[in-house]
């Protein structure tokens, strides 16, 4: 799970923000400190109807973007690999490969 992936919401706990279980959106930013991604949701006409910070454990990838780590790094201010995270095999990693959680799929560990 990384920048520009399309993800599906697995829970209804974001309904107050206009996001329902099953909604599909695109990751536009990572919030590494809070184990969340900022996801934008658009209707069938391409109009955004919601933007929300969603906990990584409440998301499932439905389409992986073809963007590489190098492409992501290129777009970061000062090319700092610690400023972005991705989720692989249950671990939250920065672009240096440093793990944030110690137990896979336990994003608060």
C-alpha positions as protocol buffer text, in pm:
chain_id: "A"
residue {
  index: 1
  type: UNK
  ca { x: 0 y: 0 z: 0 }
}
residue {
  index: 2
  type: UNK
  ca { x: 157 y: 327 z: -112 }
}
residue {
  index: 3
  type: UNK
  ca { x: 100 y: 666 z: -274 }
}
residue {
  index: 4
  type: UNK
  ca { x: -156 y: 662 z: -557 }
}
residue {
  index: 5
  type: UNK
  ca { x: -282 y: 309 z: -486 }
}
residue {
  index: 6
  type: UNK
  ca { x: -659 y: 267 z: -502 }
}
residue {
  index: 7
  type: UNK
  ca { x: -786 y: 131 z: -172 }
}
residue {
  index: 8
  type: UNK
  ca { x: -1117 y: 5 z: -36 }
}
residue {
  index: 9
  type: UNK
  ca { x: -1247 y: 98 z: 310 }
}
residue {
  index: 10
  type: UNK
  ca { x: -1321 y: -210 z: 524 }
}
residue {
  index: 11
  type: UNK
  ca { x: -1530 y: -48 z: 799 }
}
residue {
  index: 12
  type: UNK
  ca { x: -1815 y: 198 z: 853 }
}
residue {
  index: 13
  type: UNK
  ca { x: -1636 y: 399 z: 1122 }
}
residue {
  index: 14
  type: UNK
  ca { x: -1566 y: 687 z: 880 }
}
residue {
  index: 15
  type: UNK
  ca { x: -1933 y: 750 z: 789 }
}
residue {
  index: 16
  type: UNK
  ca { x: -1932 y: 1083 z: 975 }
}
residue {
  index: 17
  type: UNK
  ca { x: -1669 y: 1195 z: 722 }
}
residue {
  index: 18
  type: UNK
  ca { x: -1880 y: 1085 z: 424 }
}
residue {
  index: 19
  type: UNK
  ca { x: -1696 y: 755 z: 369 }
}
residue {
  index: 20
  type: UNK
  ca { x: -1879 y: 421 z: 383 }
}
residue {
  index: 21
  type: UNK
  ca { x: -1757 y: 64 z: 402 }
}
residue {
  index: 22
  type: UNK
  ca { x: -1673 y: -50 z: 49 }
}
residue {
  index: 23
  type: UNK
  ca { x: -1592 y: 298 z: -84 }
}
residue {
  index: 24
  type: UNK
  ca { x: -1283 y: 308 z: -304 }
}
residue {
  index: 25
  type: UNK
  ca { x: -1043 y: 602 z: -301 }
}
residue {
  index: 26
  type: UNK
  ca { x: -685 y: 694 z: -385 }
}
residue {
  index: 27
  type: UNK
  ca { x: -402 y: 740 z: -135 }
}
residue {
  index: 28
  type: UNK
  ca { x: -270 y: 1095 z: -162 }
}
residue {
  index: 29
  type: UNK
  ca { x: -62 y: 1132 z: 153 }
}
residue {
  index: 30
  type: UNK
  ca { x: 86 y: 929 z: 435 }
}
residue {
  index: 31
  type: UNK
  ca { x: 46 y: 1016 z: 802 }
}
residue {
  index: 32
  type: UNK
  ca { x: 321 y: 794 z: 943 }
}
residue {
  index: 33
  type: UNK
  ca { x: 291 y: 927 z: 1298 }
}
residue {
  index: 34
  type: UNK
  ca { x: -73 y: 818 z: 1324 }
}
residue {
  index: 35
  type: UNK
  ca { x: -56 y: 500 z: 1106 }
}
residue {
  index: 36
  type: UNK
  ca { x: -295 y: 653 z: 855 }
}
residue {
  index: 37
  type: UNK
  ca { x: -317 y: 742 z: 490 }
}
residue {
  index: 38
  type: UNK
  ca { x: -504 y: 1041 z: 360 }
}
residue {
  index: 39
  type: UNK
  ca { x: -742 y: 909 z: 96 }
}
residue {
  index: 40
  type: UNK
  ca { x: -950 y: 1106 z: -152 }
}
residue {
  index: 41
  type: UNK
  ca { x: -1282 y: 965 z: -274 }
}
residue {
  index: 42
  type: UNK
  ca { x: -1436 y: 1066 z: -607 }
}
residue {
  index: 43
  type: UNK
  ca { x: -1774 y: 1000 z: -768 }
}
residue {
  index: 44
  type: UNK
  ca { x: -1825 y: 845 z: -1113 }
}
residue {
  index: 45
  type: UNK
  ca { x: -1783 y: 1192 z: -1270 }
}
residue {
  index: 46
  type: UNK
  ca { x: -1443 y: 1247 z: -1108 }
}
residue {
  index: 47
  type: UNK
  ca { x: -1569 y: 1497 z: -849 }
}
residue {
  index: 48
  type: UNK
  ca { x: -1421 y: 1454 z: -502 }
}
residue {
  index: 49
  type: UNK
  ca { x: -1687 y: 1391 z: -238 }
}
residue {
  index: 50
  type: UNK
  ca { x: -1467 y: 1313 z: 62 }
}
residue {
  index: 51
  type: UNK
  ca { x: -1111 y: 1323 z: 186 }
}
residue {
  index: 52
  type: UNK
  ca { x: -1027 y: 1140 z: 506 }
}
residue {
  index: 53
  type: UNK
  ca { x: -737 y: 1006 z: 708 }
}
residue {
  index: 54
  type: UNK
  ca { x: -795 y: 629 z: 723 }
}
residue {
  index: 55
  type: UNK
  ca { x: -610 y: 386 z: 952 }
}
residue {
  index: 56
  type: UNK
  ca { x: -396 y: 148 z: 741 }
}
residue {
  index: 57
  type: UNK
  ca { x: -564 y: -157 z: 898 }
}
residue {
  index: 58
  type: UNK
  ca { x: -901 y: -31 z: 767 }
}
residue {
  index: 59
  type: UNK
  ca { x: -785 y: -32 z: 404 }
}
residue {
  index: 60
  type: UNK
  ca { x: -734 y: -296 z: 136 }
}
residue {
  index: 61
  type: UNK
  ca { x: -553 y: -238 z: -194 }
}
residue {
  index: 62
  type: UNK
  ca { x: -778 y: -284 z: -498 }
}
residue {
  index: 63
  type: UNK
  ca { x: -534 y: -146 z: -756 }
}
residue {
  index: 64
  type: UNK
  ca { x: -165 y: -95 z: -700 }
}
residue {
  index: 65
  type: UNK
  ca { x: -12 y: 205 z: -873 }
}
residue {
  index: 66
  type: UNK
  ca { x: 298 y: 144 z: -1081 }
}
residue {
  index: 67
  type: UNK
  ca { x: 489 y: 424 z: -910 }
}
residue {
  index: 68
  type: UNK
  ca { x: 831 y: 319 z: -783 }
}
residue {
  index: 69
  type: UNK
  ca { x: 998 y: 412 z: -455 }
}
residue {
  index: 70
  type: UNK
  ca { x: 1241 y: 623 z: -658 }
}
residue {
  index: 71
  type: UNK
  ca { x: 953 y: 812 z: -820 }
}
residue {
  index: 72
  type: UNK
  ca { x: 804 y: 878 z: -475 }
}
residue {
  index: 73
  type: UNK
  ca { x: 1141 y: 990 z: -342 }
}
residue {
  index: 74
  type: UNK
  ca { x: 1183 y: 1226 z: -638 }
}
residue {
  index: 75
  type: UNK
  ca { x: 861 y: 1407 z: -542 }
}
residue {
  index: 76
  type: UNK
  ca { x: 942 y: 1445 z: -171 }
}
residue {
  index: 77
  type: UNK
  ca { x: 1078 y: 1773 z: -33 }
}
residue {
  index: 78
  type: UNK
  ca { x: 1456 y: 1745 z: 6 }
}
residue {
  index: 79
  type: UNK
  ca { x: 1429 y: 1385 z: -121 }
}
residue {
  index: 80
  type: UNK
  ca { x: 1409 y: 1264 z: 240 }
}
residue {
  index: 81
  type: UNK
  ca { x: 1320 y: 890 z: 243 }
}
residue {
  index: 82
  type: UNK
  ca { x: 1197 y: 913 z: 603 }
}
residue {
  index: 83
  type: UNK
  ca { x: 910 y: 1144 z: 500 }
}
residue {
  index: 84
  type: UNK
  ca { x: 697 y: 878 z: 332 }
}
residue {
  index: 85
  type: UNK
  ca { x: 574 y: 536 z: 430 }
}
residue {
  index: 86
  type: UNK
  ca { x: 428 y: 237 z: 258 }
}
residue {
  index: 87
  type: UNK
  ca { x: 279 y: -87 z: 385 }
}
residue {
  index: 88
  type: UNK
  ca { x: 433 y: -416 z: 276 }
}
residue {
  index: 89
  type: UNK
  ca { x: 370 y: -761 z: 422 }
}
residue {
  index: 90
  type: UNK
  ca { x: 197 y: -607 z: 725 }
}
residue {
  index: 91
  type: UNK
  ca { x: 476 y: -363 z: 809 }
}
residue {
  index: 92
  type: UNK
  ca { x: 471 y: 15 z: 785 }
}
residue {
  index: 93
  type: UNK
  ca { x: 805 y: 107 z: 627 }
}
residue {
  index: 94
  type: UNK
  ca { x: 969 y: 433 z: 533 }
}
residue {
  index: 95
  type: UNK
  ca { x: 1155 y: 442 z: 202 }
}
residue {
  index: 96
  type: UNK
  ca { x: 1476 y: 342 z: 384 }
}
residue {
  index: 97
  type: UNK
  ca { x: 1305 y: 16 z: 482 }
}
residue {
  index: 98
  type: UNK
  ca { x: 1288 y: 105 z: 853 }
}
residue {
  index: 99
  type: UNK
  ca { x: 985 y: -62 z: 1019 }
}
residue {
  index: 100
  type: UNK
  ca { x: 748 y: 138 z: 1233 }
}
residue {
  index: 101
  type: UNK
  ca { x: 553 y: -157 z: 1376 }
}
residue {
  index: 102
  type: UNK
  ca { x: 723 y: -459 z: 1527 }
}
residue {
  index: 103
  type: UNK
  ca { x: 449 y: -720 z: 1468 }
}
residue {
  index: 104
  type: UNK
  ca { x: 315 y: -764 z: 1115 }
}
residue {
  index: 105
  type: UNK
  ca { x: -45 y: -643 z: 1069 }
}
residue {
  index: 106
  type: UNK
  ca { x: -47 y: -505 z: 1426 }
}
residue {
  index: 107
  type: UNK
  ca { x: 0 y: -146 z: 1314 }
}
residue {
  index: 108
  type: UNK
  ca { x: 9 y: -12 z: 1671 }
}
residue {
  index: 109
  type: UNK
  ca { x: 288 y: -243 z: 1790 }
}
